[in-house]
Amino acid sequence: MNSKLLRIMALRILSSIFVLFLVISLVFVIIHLAPGNPSQKYLSPNLSQKLYEEVSESYNLNSSLFNQYLAFVKNVINGDLGISYNYRQPVISVIKSYLSFTIIFGFISFFLQMIVAFILVYLTFIFKSEKFEKYLVNINLTIYSIPIFISSILLIYIFSFKLNILPSSGLKSFDFYNLNSFQKVADYTQHLILPFIASSFAAIPIYYKYFYGSIKNIVNANFVKNLEMIGLNKNKILFSNIIPNSLNTLIAVAGVELGLLLGGSVLVETIFGLPGMGRLTMMAVVSRDYPLIIATVLFASLIVLVINLVSDIIRTIIDKRLLKSLLS
């Protein structure tokens, strides 16, 4: 690893730390300025004002916003993200129980999206038909324009309520523990088919657009035409020459999309009732669980920044010309 690449990593890590600090600070201010008090949901209107003040004091909500922020920064530096108001345990422990599902679900979704997008690009390249390309572009544009919460509800309506062939929510059936190993795998798969499809609707068109756009530019290059003139097989030209020269754009886009998936797909996990970071974030916001909101945002932001850093490093390894642009 050369010195320039090490310098890029150091600069990106420092900038990422600064961005993380800004993000969680902004979230802290926004949620504390919002009307209401999380201690109110634990108290009956018939209880005394003294009890209300004691509960607020236990949550450190009686201090000024600035003092709360200073205490918050101090705790974060010490690695203490606080105790969840709802779960009554450290937020790190709560996140651990949800993070594993989001990581597994995110990586599987990512690879499925990439595979489907590559197949579409491959078919477009092989057929070389303007009509077929236009047909795929229109379909991708239509799918991409549908909001994910609408597509998720439509999938549930068609496949769960009308056809009754796939579960509408959850990760497993009520009789899951009575099933054998093969049946358990099949049960998990059935519950995840619709979430995988819903999470892929917006991503596949993006991958297809950027990947095929890069390939299309390279296809018209002189060296590709020369390879075709000497009679090389289309597949060999595609896999040996065109794809390696078009990976930079795809890696950049994939880094952003994978980071968002691993950070937690809020709508998909909430609509389908999946035990992931996205749903945990939504529940924390609804219940005004301040420490848990900040912690989930922190983890999601950290994942996005790390994935983007890794993608930039991979791109610079593939294309040395990017070193100069990233250092500028």
Secondary structure as UniProt FT lines:
FT   HELIX           3..33
FT   HELIX           38..42
FT   TURN            45..46
FT   HELIX           49..58
FT   TURN            59..60
FT   HELIX           65..77
FT   TURN            78..79
FT   TURN            85..87
FT   HELIX           91..127
FT   HELIX           130..145
FT   HELIX           148..155
FT   HELIX           156..162
FT   TURN            174..175
FT   HELIX           176..178
FT   HELIX           181..201
FT   HELIX           203..219
FT   HELIX           222..229
FT   TURN            230..231
FT   HELIX           234..237
FT   HELIX           238..242
FT   HELIX           244..246
FT   HELIX           247..263
FT   HELIX           266..271
FT   TURN            272..273
FT   HELIX           277..286
FT   TURN            287..288
FT   HELIX           290..318
FT   TURN            320..321
FT   HELIX           322..327
//
